[in-house]
Amino acid sequence: MKENNFSISRIILGVFQGMLIGVGAVLPGISGGVLCVVFGIYKPVMELLSDPFRKFKSHVPPLLPVIAGGAIGFLGVANILAFFLETYPEPSVCLFIGLITGMLPSLFREANEKGHPKGCWPVLILAFAIVLALLIGLNVFSITITPSFGWYVFCGFCLALSVIAPGMSFSTLLMPLGLYTPFVDGLGSLNLSILVPAGIGALATVICLAKVIDMLFDRYYAHAFHGIIGIVIAATIMIIPFNSFTASLGSAVVNIICIAVGIVAALILDKFNASVSKEE
């Protein structure tokens, strides 16, 4: 009976996490990869992507609830939350900021799981600085281009990169180029002229980068994880709606409440995840 309860708990947790990851994959400014790190499934996902044939039996079954939840979040729940993002954009983003912030302690625990060798903090700071500069540059130098087959290959690259490199939200990369809206519209309408080149770009990215990321974790676990945390922090800072905090006292209070709710939800989720893992 206990095993069944645990199994159900694990499935529910996985589906819920997958839904949030699916939502984060499509919402502007949010990265599905960041949420993979936050929920502690980034490494197994990278292991599966780097060697899908050999890791299929060992990795796919435990990730199935997450995959199912991701599909639900990507196709269904994302539309609902997209409505809230359009109607209440700042509070919705602040909720995600709180969720990510609340999971940072667990990220550092996982990063130090195999020890804390020298150089971890410099790697974190360097990754933070590079990604922050890149994201600021993309926001400052906005360039609009005409979509084409080649650019949709690039869109697929960005979509895969948003999972492989947490913090690299594909919306953040595509919006300055004017590619986000036509790309998302094409995905929603199942437009093959967009899906095919995007699929080529995503597949090529996974083949080229997943093995590299997996190798880094195998050889330099603590350093790689601290670098990922630096990327997560930089990406989170970039989505903070600073203008909303200074617009009025009311909007600032609402944003702070949403951040607090996100932090509390993250801590509860982390505690639930820990209890389920302990039972396992």
N, C-alpha and C positions, 0 to 999 in steps of 0.2 A: 504493500500500500504506500509506504514511504517513497519507494522508487517511482511509482506512478505519479505521486504528488510532485516529486521533484521534476519528473519529466515534463509534466504539464507546466510547472513554473518556468522551467528552462525554455519551453516552446513559446510561452506567452512573452517572456522577457526578450527572446530573440526576435519575435515578430514585431514587438514594440520598438526595439532598437532599429530593426530594418526599416520600419515605417519612417522613423526620424531621419535615417540616413537617406532614404529615397526622397523625402521632402527636401533635405539639405542639398541634395544633388541638383535640384532644379530651381530652387529659390535664389534670387539675386543676392550675392554677397556671402552665401553660406556654402561651405564645402562638405561634400559627402565624405571625403577622406578624413577631414577633421573629426567628424562624428564617429568614423570607424576607429580612430585612435582613442577618442573619448570613451567608447564602449569596449575597448580592449580587444577588438577583433581585427585590427589592422594587420598584424603580423601573420595570422593564419590566412587572411585574404591574399596577402602578398605571396605567401608560400604556395597557395593554390594557383594564382595567376602565373607564377614563375615556372611551375611544373605541373600543369593541369592533369596530365595523364597519370603520372605516378602518385599524385596527391589526391586524386578524385575520391577514392574509397575512404581515406582517412579524414579528409577535410570537408567534403560536400555535405555528408549527413548532418554534422553539428551546425553547419552554416545554412542549412535549408530553411529554418524559420526566419533567419535574417534575410535571406534571398527573397522569400515570399513576402515578408514585411516590406522589403525594399521596393518590390513591384507594386504593392498596394500604395505605399507612400508616393512613389514616382507617378503612378497613373491616377490615383484617387485622392488620397489625403492632401497631396500637393495642391490640387485644385482648390480645396477648401481653404488651406492655409494661404494660398496665393490671394484668395479673396481678402483675408485679413491683412495680408501684406499690402494690398492695394488700398484697403479702407483704413487700416490702422498700421501703417508701415513701421513707424518707430517703436511702438510697444511690442510688435511682433518680433522685430529684430532683437530688441533688448531681452526678450524671453530666451532666445537662442544664445545670446551673450552670457546670460546668467547660467544657462545649462552648461556651456563650455567652461565657464569660470569655476563652477561648482565641481567639475570633474578633474580640475588641474591637480589637486592633491593625489588622486588615484593614479594620474599619469606619472607623477614623480615617483610614486611607490613602485610602479611597474618599471620605470626607467632604471631604478636602482636595484631591481630584483636580482641581477647577476653581479652586483658590486658597483662601486663608484670609482673607477680609475681616474687618473689625472687627465685634464683636458676636456671634461664633459661640459663645464660651464662656458669655457671659451667657444666650444662648438655651438652651444645653445645661443650665445650672444651673436656669433657670426651669422648663423642661420636666420635669426631674428632680424638682424640689420639688413641682410641681403634681400629677404622677402619683403620687408617693410619698404625698402627703397624701390623694389620692382613694382609693388602694388601702387605706391604713390606716383611713380612715373607713369603707369598705365592710366591713372586717373587724371594726371596733369596733361599728358600729351594724347588727347583724344583725336583719333583719326578715323574717318568714315570711309569704308571701301565698298566696292560692288561685289556682292556674293558670286561665287563661281565654284566649279567642281574642286579646284585646288584649295579654295578657301574653306570649303566644307570638309575637306580632308583635314585641314588645320583645326576646324571645329571639333572633329572627332578626337584629334590629338589632345585638345584642351579638356574635353570631357573625360578622357581616360586619365589625363594628368591630374584632374581634380580628385581622383581616387588614389592614385599612386603617390602623388605629392600633396599631402594634406595642407590645406590653406590656399592652394591654387584653385580657387573657385572658378569654374569655367565661365560663369556669368561675369565675373570680374575681369577675366581676360578678353571676353568677346564684346562686352558692352562698349568699351572705348573704340572698338573697330566698327561698330554698327552691325555686328553679326549675330548678336544674341537673339533678337526678336525673330528674324527669318529662320534661324536655326531651330529654335524652340517650336515655332509654328510648323516647321517641316516635320519635326519629330511627332508632334501631336496629330498631324494629318497623315502620318505614315507615307510621306512623300519620298519615293524611291530615289529621285534625283538628289535628295539630301541624305537619306539614310545610307545609301551605298558608299559614297565618298566618306561620310562620317564613320561608318563601320570600318573602312580601310584604315583611316587615320587612327581610330581607337585600337584596332588590332595590332597595328605596327607599333604603337606606343607601348602596349602591354608586353609585346614580345621583346622589345628593346630595353625597357626600363624595369620591369617587374623582377627579372633575374638579378639585376644590379642592386635593387633595394633589398631583396632577400639575402644576397651575399653580404651586404653591409651589416644587416642585423645578425647574421651568423658570426661574423668576424669582429664586429665592433658594436655589440648590442647597446651598451650604455651610451656611447657617443652618438650612435645613430638615433636612439630614442630621444636624447636631449636635443639633437638637431630638429627632430620632428616637433618637439614641444616648443622650440623657438619659433618654428613656422606657424604653429597653432596660435601662439600668443600674438604674433604679428598680424595674422589674418583676422583675428578677433578684434584687435584694436582698429583695424581698417573699416570694420562694419559698424562701429559705434556711431550713432547719429548725434554728433556733437551739437549740431544746429538746433535739434529738438530740445536739448537740455537747456539751451539759452533762450529759446523762444518765449517760454512763459514758465511760471512756477508750477502751474498745473501739469504741463507736459513733462516737466522734469520729475515731478512726484510720481506720475504714472509710469515713466520709464524706470525709475528706481524700484518701484514696486514690482514691475515685470522682471527686472534683473534679480531681485530678491526671490521671487517665486521660482525663477529658473534655477537659481543656486540651490534652494531647498529641494526642488524636484530632483536635481542632479545628485544631491547627497542621499536622498531616499533611494534613488535608483542604484547608486553605488553600494549602499548598504544591502539592498535586496540582492544585487548581483553577488556580493561577497557571501551572503548567507546561502544562496543557491550553490555557489562554488564550494562552500565548506561542506554542505550536505553531500555534494558529489564525491 
